[in-house]
Amino acid sequence: MSSRLRALDANSGTLTCTTPSEFPHADDNLRKSVPSCESFMKKFAVLMFAVLFLAGCANQKFKPEYRTQIHTVKILPVSWKPREMSYMGREQAWGAAIGAGVGTGVGLAAGAGKIGTAALGGAGFAAGLKAGDLASMSTVDAILYNMETANINLGDLVKKSFEEKLAASGRFKIVGDNEPADAQIELTVFNWGFALTQGFSSVVYPTIAVNGVMKRGDELIWQRNEPITAFNGANTYGYEPLRYRTEPELVRTALTGVAQIVGDYLVKDLNE
């Protein structure tokens, strides 16, 4: 891949190139190949590219004059919606291929299926579902169940990763919630889930899109929208859906991995 962003036309399957300066990590998110001969993956790729371009809008760099003014920062709890998980597996991809449309394939988990009251109330397998039950559930429902019962909080994972990487950079001192700070950082997960890279694959990867904002009172100091797709070269956390359904700690591993990737990009942009 060159340093230019390749955009795939959904009708012709041809590739055109642009150079959006607001999206320096575009190539990273397009590492894995997209076969232009598969119409459903064309639609999927176009959707992903749309997310990438939209994410490049409304970004604001950390200006040099702030470097002598902002020394301490406070990182607020991460905002995210645990039930709103996007999922594009093989079944959803083939649904798009036969005319259901991309919108159907990337439906939100809130409404994609229902988990029984007993399952939601259980504390792990002993009080809820067994591994065999999870294997027969939809992947969306099983992942959400595993996250709840295994206490997997994506917001906490994103905050922890960002804090560690920002502290390691040495640019700012991170202070506690009750301490004064020159500015505060807000992180919002506006999309998260799992997706495959092509319709014949049996592997799905974690995906995430995070908005990072630094403010001093009402003044916007820095803002960055960063999406990590299944095509990202650093995203090596792809597993078969059955494993996500039956191995809760694998879900934690995948989400921790994608949180670290997005944390890397956000901290890098803040430090530029």
Phi and psi in degrees as GROMACS dihedral restraints (atoms count N, CA, C in turn):
[ dihedral_restraints ]
;  ai    aj    ak    al  type     phi  dphi    fc
    3     4     5     6     1   -82.4    20    10
    4     5     6     7     1  -175.1    20    10
    6     7     8     9     1   -82.7    20    10
    7     8     9    10     1     9.0    20    10
    9    10    11    12     1  -103.5    20    10
   10    11    12    13     1   147.5    20    10
   12    13    14    15     1   -81.7    20    10
   13    14    15    16     1   126.7    20    10
   15    16    17    18     1   -96.2    20    10
   16    17    18    19     1   123.3    20    10
   18    19    20    21     1  -106.0    20    10
   19    20    21    22     1   131.1    20    10
   21    22    23    24     1   -99.6    20    10
   22    23    24    25     1   124.5    20    10
   24    25    26    27     1   -79.4    20    10
   25    26    27    28     1   128.9    20    10
   27    28    29    30     1   -68.9    20    10
   28    29    30    31     1   -27.6    20    10
   30    31    32    33     1   -89.4    20    10
   31    32    33    34     1   -45.6    20    10
   33    34    35    36     1   -91.6    20    10
   34    35    36    37     1   -23.0    20    10
   36    37    38    39     1    77.3    20    10
   37    38    39    40     1    10.0    20    10
   39    40    41    42     1   -87.4    20    10
   40    41    42    43     1   160.2    20    10
   42    43    44    45     1  -109.5    20    10
   43    44    45    46     1   133.4    20    10
   45    46    47    48     1  -123.8    20    10
   46    47    48    49     1   162.1    20    10
   48    49    50    51     1  -123.0    20    10
   49    50    51    52     1   142.4    20    10
   51    52    53    54     1  -136.4    20    10
   52    53    54    55     1   170.5    20    10
   54    55    56    57     1  -131.3    20    10
   55    56    57    58     1    72.5    20    10
   57    58    59    60     1   -72.5    20    10
   58    59    60    61     1   112.7    20    10
   60    61    62    63     1   -66.1    20    10
   61    62    63    64     1   -19.4    20    10
   63    64    65    66     1   -79.8    20    10
   64    65    66    67     1    -5.3    20    10
   66    67    68    69     1  -131.7    20    10
   67    68    69    70     1    75.6    20    10
   69    70    71    72     1   -70.0    20    10
   70    71    72    73     1   -16.4    20    10
   72    73    74    75     1  -100.6    20    10
   73    74    75    76     1    19.2    20    10
   75    76    77    78     1   -59.3    20    10
   76    77    78    79     1   -43.1    20    10
   78    79    80    81     1   -61.7    20    10
   79    80    81    82     1   -35.4    20    10
   81    82    83    84     1   -60.2    20    10
   82    83    84    85     1   -39.9    20    10
   84    85    86    87     1   -80.2    20    10
   85    86    87    88     1    -3.4    20    10
   87    88    89    90     1  -121.0    20    10
   88    89    90    91     1    25.3    20    10
   90    91    92    93     1   -63.6    20    10
   91    92    93    94     1   -43.3    20    10
   93    94    95    96     1   -80.5    20    10
   94    95    96    97     1   143.8    20    10
   96    97    98    99     1   -69.2    20    10
   97    98    99   100     1   149.4    20    10
   99   100   101   102     1  -120.4    20    10
  100   101   102   103     1   106.1    20    10
  102   103   104   105     1   -67.6    20    10
  103   104   105   106     1   116.4    20    10
  105   106   107   108     1   -71.6    20    10
  106   107   108   109     1   -11.8    20    10
  108   109   110   111     1   -79.2    20    10
  109   110   111   112     1    -8.9    20    10
  111   112   113   114     1  -105.2    20    10
  112   113   114   115     1   113.7    20    10
  114   115   116   117     1   -63.3    20    10
  115   116   117   118     1   -35.8    20    10
  117   118   119   120     1   -68.7    20    10
  118   119   120   121     1   -33.2    20    10
  120   121   122   123     1   -76.2    20    10
  121   122   123   124     1   -25.1    20    10
  123   124   125   126     1   -61.5    20    10
  124   125   126   127     1   -46.6    20    10
  126   127   128   129     1   -62.3    20    10
  127   128   129   130     1   -42.5    20    10
  129   130   131   132     1   -64.3    20    10
  130   131   132   133     1   -43.0    20    10
  132   133   134   135     1   -63.2    20    10
  133   134   135   136     1   -42.0    20    10
  135   136   137   138     1   -60.4    20    10
  136   137   138   139     1   -40.8    20    10
  138   139   140   141     1   -61.1    20    10
  139   140   141   142     1   -45.2    20    10
  141   142   143   144     1   -63.4    20    10
  142   143   144   145     1   -42.7    20    10
  144   145   146   147     1   -64.2    20    10
  145   146   147   148     1   -37.2    20    10
  147   148   149   150     1   -61.5    20    10
  148   149   150   151     1   -40.9    20    10
  150   151   152   153     1   -62.4    20    10
  151   152   153   154     1   -42.4    20    10
  153   154   155   156     1   -63.2    20    10
  154   155   156   157     1   -45.2    20    10
  156   157   158   159     1   -66.1    20    10
  157   158   159   160     1   -43.0    20    10
  159   160   161   162     1   -62.7    20    10
  160   161   162   163     1   -36.5    20    10
  162   163   164   165     1   -67.8    20    10
  163   164   165   166     1   -22.8    20    10
  165   166   167   168     1   -77.4    20    10
  166   167   168   169     1   -11.8    20    10
  168   169   170   171     1   -82.0    20    10
  169   170   171   172     1   151.0    20    10
  171   172   173   174     1    66.8    20    10
  172   173   174   175     1    21.7    20    10
  174   175   176   177     1   -81.9    20    10
  175   176   177   178     1   148.9    20    10
  177   178   179   180     1  -138.1    20    10
  178   179   180   181     1   123.6    20    10
  180   181   182   183     1   -72.9    20    10
  181   182   183   184     1   155.3    20    10
  183   184   185   186     1   -77.2    20    10
  184   185   186   187     1   111.8    20    10
  186   187   188   189     1   -74.6    20    10
  187   188   189   190     1   147.4    20    10
  189   190   191   192     1   -55.4    20    10
  190   191   192   193     1   -35.1    20    10
  192   193   194   195     1   -65.6    20    10
  193   194   195   196     1   -19.9    20    10
  195   196   197   198     1   -79.4    20    10
  196   197   198   199     1   -13.9    20    10
  198   199   200   201     1   -65.3    20    10
  199   200   201   202     1   -27.5    20    10
  201   202   203   204     1   -93.7    20    10
  202   203   204   205     1    -2.2    20    10
  204   205   206   207     1  -110.1    20    10
  205   206   207   208     1   -31.7    20    10
  207   208   209   210     1  -106.5    20    10
  208   209   210   211     1   111.2    20    10
  210   211   212   213     1  -120.1    20    10
  211   212   213   214     1   -33.2    20    10
  213   214   215   216     1  -118.4    20    10
  214   215   216   217     1   139.6    20    10
  216   217   218   219     1  -133.7    20    10
  217   218   219   220     1   152.3    20    10
  219   220   221   222     1  -117.3    20    10
  220   221   222   223     1   129.7    20    10
  222   223   224   225     1  -101.9    20    10
  223   224   225   226     1   117.9    20    10
  225   226   227   228     1   -77.7    20    10
  226   227   228   229     1   160.8    20    10
  228   229   230   231     1   -56.8    20    10
  229   230   231   232     1   142.6    20    10
  231   232   233   234     1   -77.0    20    10
  232   233   234   235     1   134.0    20    10
  234   235   236   237     1   -90.8    20    10
  235   236   237   238     1   128.6    20    10
  237   238   239   240     1  -157.1    20    10
  238   239   240   241     1   165.1    20    10
  240   241   242   243     1  -115.8    20    10
  241   242   243   244     1   101.7    20    10
  243   244   245   246     1   -58.9    20    10
  244   245   246   247     1   -30.7    20    10
  246   247   248   249     1   -89.0    20    10
  247   248   249   250     1   -10.8    20    10
  249   250   251   252     1   -99.0    20    10
  250   251   252   253     1    74.0    20    10
  252   253   254   255     1  -100.7    20    10
  253   254   255   256     1   127.1    20    10
  255   256   257   258     1   -86.1    20    10
  256   257   258   259     1   144.7    20    10
  258   259   260   261     1  -145.1    20    10
  259   260   261   262     1   125.6    20    10
  261   262   263   264     1  -126.5    20    10
  262   263   264   265     1    89.9    20    10
  264   265   266   267     1   -98.2    20    10
  265   266   267   268     1  -170.4    20    10
  267   268   269   270     1   -61.8    20    10
  268   269   270   271     1   -42.5    20    10
  270   271   272   273     1   -62.8    20    10
  271   272   273   274     1   -42.4    20    10
  273   274   275   276     1   -68.3    20    10
  274   275   276   277     1   -37.2    20    10
  276   277   278   279     1   -64.8    20    10
  277   278   279   280     1   -43.2    20    10
  279   280   281   282     1   -70.3    20    10
  280   281   282   283     1   -28.9    20    10
  282   283   284   285     1   -63.2    20    10
  283   284   285   286     1   -40.6    20    10
  285   286   287   288     1   -65.8    20    10
  286   287   288   289     1   -34.8    20    10
  288   289   290   291     1   -65.6    20    10
  289   290   291   292     1   -33.2    20    10
  291   292   293   294     1   -93.7    20    10
  292   293   294   295     1    12.7    20    10
  294   295   296   297     1   109.6    20    10
  295   296   297   298     1     3.7    20    10
  297   298   299   300     1   -71.8    20    10
  298   299   300   301     1   -24.6    20    10
  300   301   302   303     1    95.2    20    10
  301   302   303   304     1   155.1    20    10
  303   304   305   306     1   -64.3    20    10
  304   305   306   307     1   -33.6    20    10
  306   307   308   309     1   -59.0    20    10
  307   308   309   310     1   -35.0    20    10
  309   310   311   312     1   -71.9    20    10
  310   311   312   313     1   -37.1    20    10
  312   313   314   315     1   -72.1    20    10
  313   314   315   316     1   -23.1    20    10
  315   316   317   318     1  -114.5    20    10
  316   317   318   319     1    43.9    20    10
  318   319   320   321     1   -70.8    20    10
  319   320   321   322     1   155.5    20    10
  321   322   323   324     1   -79.2    20    10
  322   323   324   325     1   151.5    20    10
  324   325   326   327     1   -66.7    20    10
  325   326   327   328     1   -26.2    20    10
  327   328   329   330     1   -70.0    20    10
  328   329   330   331     1    86.6    20    10
  330   331   332   333     1   121.6    20    10
  331   332   333   334     1    -9.7    20    10
  333   334   335   336     1   -74.5    20    10
  334   335   336   337     1   -18.4    20    10
  336   337   338   339     1  -179.7    20    10
  337   338   339   340     1   166.8    20    10
  339   340   341   342     1  -121.1    20    10
  340   341   342   343     1   136.3    20    10
  342   343   344   345     1  -103.1    20    10
  343   344   345   346     1   140.0    20    10
  345   346   347   348     1   -61.2    20    10
  346   347   348   349     1   152.4    20    10
  348   349   350   351     1   -58.5    20    10
  349   350   351   352     1   -40.1    20    10
  351   352   353   354     1   -62.9    20    10
  352   353   354   355     1   -37.9    20    10
  354   355   356   357     1   -66.1    20    10
  355   356   357   358     1   -44.4    20    10
  357   358   359   360     1   -67.0    20    10
  358   359   360   361     1   -29.9    20    10
  360   361   362   363     1   -84.3    20    10
  361   362   363   364     1   -12.4    20    10
  363   364   365   366     1   -75.9    20    10
  364   365   366   367     1   154.8    20    10
  366   367   368   369     1  -109.6    20    10
  367   368   369   370     1    82.1    20    10
  369   370   371   372     1    88.9    20    10
  370   371   372   373     1  -177.3    20    10
  372   373   374   375     1   -62.0    20    10
  373   374   375   376     1   -36.0    20    10
  375   376   377   378     1   -62.1    20    10
  376   377   378   379     1   -35.1    20    10
  378   379   380   381     1  -101.5    20    10
  379   380   381   382     1    -3.0    20    10
  381   382   383   384     1  -134.7    20    10
  382   383   384   385     1  -121.0    20    10
  384   385   386   387     1   -88.7    20    10
  385   386   387   388     1   151.2    20    10
  387   388   389   390     1   -93.6    20    10
  388   389   390   391     1   168.0    20    10
  390   391   392   393     1   -57.6    20    10
  391   392   393   394     1   -39.2    20    10
  393   394   395   396     1   -63.9    20    10
  394   395   396   397     1   -36.6    20    10
  396   397   398   399     1   -64.6    20    10
  397   398   399   400     1   -42.2    20    10
  399   400   401   402     1   -64.9    20    10
  400   401   402   403     1   -36.6    20    10
  402   403   404   405     1   -62.5    20    10
  403   404   405   406     1   -30.7    20    10
  405   406   407   408     1   -92.1    20    10
  406   407   408   409     1    -7.1    20    10
  408   409   410   411     1   -78.2    20    10
  409   410   411   412     1   166.1    20    10
  411   412   413   414     1   -66.1    20    10
  412   413   414   415     1   151.2    20    10
  414   415   416   417     1   -62.0    20    10
  415   416   417   418     1   -39.4    20    10
  417   418   419   420     1   -60.1    20    10
  418   419   420   421     1   -51.7    20    10
  420   421   422   423     1   -62.5    20    10
  421   422   423   424     1   -40.7    20    10
  423   424   425   426     1   -66.3    20    10
  424   425   426   427     1   -41.5    20    10
  426   427   428   429     1   -64.0    20    10
  427   428   429   430     1   -45.2    20    10
  429   430   431   432     1   -63.1    20    10
  430   431   432   433     1   -40.0    20    10
  432   433   434   435     1   -63.0    20    10
  433   434   435   436     1   -46.3    20    10
  435   436   437   438     1   -61.5    20    10
  436   437   438   439     1   -39.5    20    10
  438   439   440   441     1   -65.4    20    10
  439   440   441   442     1   -39.0    20    10
  441   442   443   444     1   -71.4    20    10
  442   443   444   445     1   -46.8    20    10
  444   445   446   447     1   -74.8    20    10
  445   446   447   448     1   -28.0    20    10
  447   448   449   450     1   -95.1    20    10
  448   449   450   451     1     6.0    20    10
  450   451   452   453     1    55.9    20    10
  451   452   453   454     1    51.9    20    10
  453   454   455   456     1   -98.3    20    10
  454   455   456   457     1   106.7    20    10
  456   457   458   459     1  -107.7    20    10
  457   458   459   460     1   107.4    20    10
  459   460   461   462     1   -62.4    20    10
  460   461   462   463     1   -36.9    20    10
  462   463   464   465     1   -59.7    20    10
  463   464   465   466     1   -42.8    20    10
  465   466   467   468     1   -65.3    20    10
  466   467   468   469     1   -38.7    20    10
  468   469   470   471     1   -64.8    20    10
  469   470   471   472     1   -42.1    20    10
  471   472   473   474     1   -65.7    20    10
  472   473   474   475     1   -44.8    20    10
  474   475   476   477     1   -63.7    20    10
  475   476   477   478     1   -45.9    20    10
  477   478   479   480     1   -60.7    20    10
  478   479   480   481     1   -45.3    20    10
  480   481   482   483     1   -63.5    20    10
  481   482   483   484     1   -45.3    20    10
  483   484   485   486     1   -63.6    20    10
  484   485   486   487     1   -45.0    20    10
  486   487   488   489     1   -59.0    20    10
  487   488   489   490     1   -46.6    20    10
  489   490   491   492     1   -62.9    20    10
  490   491   492   493     1   -42.7    20    10
  492   493   494   495     1   -73.1    20    10
  493   494   495   496     1   -35.7    20    10
  495   496   497   498     1   -68.9    20    10
  496   497   498   499     1   -40.8    20    10
  498   499   500   501     1   -63.6    20    10
  499   500   501   502     1   -40.9    20    10
  501   502   503   504     1   -65.4    20    10
  502   503   504   505     1   -27.9    20    10
  504   505   506   507     1   -72.5    20    10
  505   506   507   508     1   -23.7    20    10
  507   508   509   510     1    75.3    20    10
  508   509   510   511     1     6.0    20    10
  510   511   512   513     1   -73.2    20    10
  511   512   513   514     1   -43.1    20    10
  513   514   515   516     1  -128.6    20    10
  514   515   516   517     1   155.5    20    10
  516   517   518   519     1   -93.2    20    10
  517   518   519   520     1   127.2    20    10
  519   520   521   522     1   -92.8    20    10
  520   521   522   523     1   125.4    20    10
  522   523   524   525     1  -109.1    20    10
  523   524   525   526     1   165.0    20    10
  525   526   527   528     1   -75.2    20    10
  526   527   528   529     1   172.7    20    10
  528   529   530   531     1   -61.5    20    10
  529   530   531   532     1   -31.5    20    10
  531   532   533   534     1   -99.4    20    10
  532   533   534   535     1     7.8    20    10
  534   535   536   537     1  -101.8    20    10
  535   536   537   538     1   150.5    20    10
  537   538   539   540     1   -68.7    20    10
  538   539   540   541     1   147.5    20    10
  540   541   542   543     1  -142.4    20    10
  541   542   543   544     1   152.4    20    10
  543   544   545   546     1   -70.9    20    10
  544   545   546   547     1   -27.7    20    10
  546   547   548   549     1  -158.4    20    10
  547   548   549   550     1   165.4    20    10
  549   550   551   552     1  -125.8    20    10
  550   551   552   553     1   150.3    20    10
  552   553   554   555     1  -115.1    20    10
  553   554   555   556     1   129.3    20    10
  555   556   557   558     1  -114.4    20    10
  556   557   558   559     1   128.4    20    10
  558   559   560   561     1  -115.0    20    10
  559   560   561   562     1   131.9    20    10
  561   562   563   564     1  -128.7    20    10
  562   563   564   565     1   123.1    20    10
  564   565   566   567     1   -85.3    20    10
  565   566   567   568     1   107.7    20    10
  567   568   569   570     1   -99.1    20    10
  568   569   570   571     1    -3.6    20    10
  570   571   572   573     1  -161.0    20    10
  571   572   573   574     1   138.9    20    10
  573   574   575   576     1  -155.4    20    10
  574   575   576   577     1   156.9    20    10
  576   577   578   579     1   163.4    20    10
  577   578   579   580     1  -148.4    20    10
  579   580   581   582     1  -141.8    20    10
  580   581   582   583     1   145.2    20    10
  582   583   584   585     1  -152.8    20    10
  583   584   585   586     1   153.6    20    10
  585   586   587   588     1   -94.3    20    10
  586   587   588   589     1   172.8    20    10
  588   589   590   591     1  -102.5    20    10
  589   590   591   592     1   -20.9    20    10
  591   592   593   594     1  -160.4    20    10
  592   593   594   595     1   154.8    20    10
  594   595   596   597     1   -63.7    20    10
  595   596   597   598     1   -21.4    20    10
  597   598   599   600     1   -90.8    20    10
  598   599   600   601     1    -2.0    20    10
  600   601   602   603     1   -77.8    20    10
  601   602   603   604     1   149.4    20    10
  603   604   605   606     1  -107.4    20    10
  604   605   606   607     1    13.1    20    10
  606   607   608   609     1  -117.9    20    10
  607   608   609   610     1   134.7    20    10
  609   610   611   612     1  -119.4    20    10
  610   611   612   613     1   147.3    20    10
  612   613   614   615     1  -114.0    20    10
  613   614   615   616     1   149.9    20    10
  615   616   617   618     1   -70.3    20    10
  616   617   618   619     1   145.8    20    10
  618   619   620   621     1  -132.2    20    10
  619   620   621   622     1   155.0    20    10
  621   622   623   624     1  -159.3    20    10
  622   623   624   625     1   151.0    20    10
  624   625   626   627     1  -136.7    20    10
  625   626   627   628     1   125.1    20    10
  627   628   629   630     1  -125.9    20    10
  628   629   630   631     1   137.5    20    10
  630   631   632   633     1  -104.2    20    10
  631   632   633   634     1   122.1    20    10
  633   634   635   636     1  -109.1    20    10
  634   635   636   637     1   132.8    20    10
  636   637   638   639     1  -135.7    20    10
  637   638   639   640     1   133.2    20    10
  639   640   641   642     1  -112.5    20    10
  640   641   642   643     1   131.0    20    10
  642   643   644   645     1  -130.7    20    10
  643   644   645   646     1   148.4    20    10
  645   646   647   648     1  -118.4    20    10
  646   647   648   649     1    98.2    20    10
  648   649   650   651     1    67.2    20    10
  649   650   651   652     1  -122.2    20    10
  651   652   653   654     1   -95.8    20    10
  652   653   654   655     1    -1.3    20    10
  654   655   656   657     1   -83.1    20    10
  655   656   657   658     1   126.2    20    10
  657   658   659   660     1   -81.0    20    10
  658   659   660   661     1   119.5    20    10
  660   661   662   663     1   -97.0    20    10
  661   662   663   664     1   -39.5    20    10
  663   664   665   666     1  -155.5    20    10
  664   665   666   667     1   145.6    20    10
  666   667   668   669     1  -150.4    20    10
  667   668   669   670     1   138.8    20    10
  669   670   671   672     1  -147.6    20    10
  670   671   672   673     1   127.8    20    10
  672   673   674   675     1  -101.7    20    10
  673   674   675   676     1   122.4    20    10
  675   676   677   678     1  -129.6    20    10
  676   677   678   679     1   110.4    20    10
  678   679   680   681     1   -97.3    20    10
  679   680   681   682     1   140.6    20    10
  681   682   683   684     1  -118.1    20    10
  682   683   684   685     1   113.7    20    10
  684   685   686   687     1   -98.6    20    10
  685   686   687   688     1   177.3    20    10
  687   688   689   690     1   -67.9    20    10
  688   689   690   691     1   -15.9    20    10
  690   691   692   693     1   -88.9    20    10
  691   692   693   694     1    -5.6    20    10
  693   694   695   696     1   -64.9    20    10
  694   695   696   697     1   134.4    20    10
  696   697   698   699     1   -63.4    20    10
  697   698   699   700     1   -28.7    20    10
  699   700   701   702     1   -84.1    20    10
  700   701   702   703     1   -10.7    20    10
  702   703   704   705     1   -83.7    20    10
  703   704   705   706     1    91.0    20    10
  705   706   707   708     1  -108.4    20    10
  706   707   708   709     1    22.6    20    10
  708   709   710   711     1  -101.9    20    10
  709   710   711   712     1    39.5    20    10
  711   712   713   714     1   -86.2    20    10
  712   713   714   715     1   132.1    20    10
  714   715   716   717     1  -141.6    20    10
  715   716   717   718     1   162.4    20    10
  717   718   719   720     1   -70.8    20    10
  718   719   720   721     1   144.7    20    10
  720   721   722   723     1   -53.3    20    10
  721   722   723   724     1   -36.9    20    10
  723   724   725   726     1   -58.6    20    10
  724   725   726   727     1   -37.1    20    10
  726   727   728   729     1   -69.5    20    10
  727   728   729   730     1   -38.3    20    10
  729   730   731   732     1   -63.6    20    10
  730   731   732   733     1   -35.1    20    10
  732   733   734   735     1   -71.3    20    10
  733   734   735   736     1   -33.0    20    10
  735   736   737   738     1  -110.8    20    10
  736   737   738   739     1    -6.4    20    10
  738   739   740   741     1  -126.4    20    10
  739   740   741   742     1    88.7    20    10
  741   742   743   744     1   -54.3    20    10
  742   743   744   745     1   -39.3    20    10
  744   745   746   747     1   -68.7    20    10
  745   746   747   748     1   -22.3    20    10
  747   748   749   750     1   -70.6    20    10
  748   749   750   751     1   -36.0    20    10
  750   751   752   753     1   -61.7    20    10
  751   752   753   754     1   -43.2    20    10
  753   754   755   756     1   -61.3    20    10
  754   755   756   757     1   -43.9    20    10
  756   757   758   759     1   -59.8    20    10
  757   758   759   760     1   -45.8    20    10
  759   760   761   762     1   -64.3    20    10
  760   761   762   763     1   -45.8    20    10
  762   763   764   765     1   -71.0    20    10
  763   764   765   766     1   -33.8    20    10
  765   766   767   768     1   -63.7    20    10
  766   767   768   769     1   -41.4    20    10
  768   769   770   771     1   -62.7    20    10
  769   770   771   772     1   -45.9    20    10
  771   772   773   774     1   -72.1    20    10
  772   773   774   775     1   -29.0    20    10
  774   775   776   777     1   -66.3    20    10
  775   776   777   778     1   -37.0    20    10
  777   778   779   780     1   -68.4    20    10
  778   779   780   781     1   -37.6    20    10
  780   781   782   783     1   -64.4    20    10
  781   782   783   784     1   -48.6    20    10
  783   784   785   786     1   -67.1    20    10
  784   785   786   787     1   -33.6    20    10
  786   787   788   789     1   -62.7    20    10
  787   788   789   790     1   -41.1    20    10
  789   790   791   792     1   -56.5    20    10
  790   791   792   793     1   -49.3    20    10
  792   793   794   795     1   -66.3    20    10
  793   794   795   796     1   -42.0    20    10
  795   796   797   798     1   -64.8    20    10
  796   797   798   799     1   -45.6    20    10
  798   799   800   801     1   -66.7    20    10
  799   800   801   802     1   -39.2    20    10
  801   802   803   804     1   -60.6    20    10
  802   803   804   805     1   -44.8    20    10
  804   805   806   807     1   -65.5    20    10
  805   806   807   808     1   -40.9    20    10
  807   808   809   810     1   -63.8    20    10
  808   809   810   811     1   -31.4    20    10
  810   811   812   813     1   -88.6    20    10
  811   812   813   814     1    -7.1    20    10
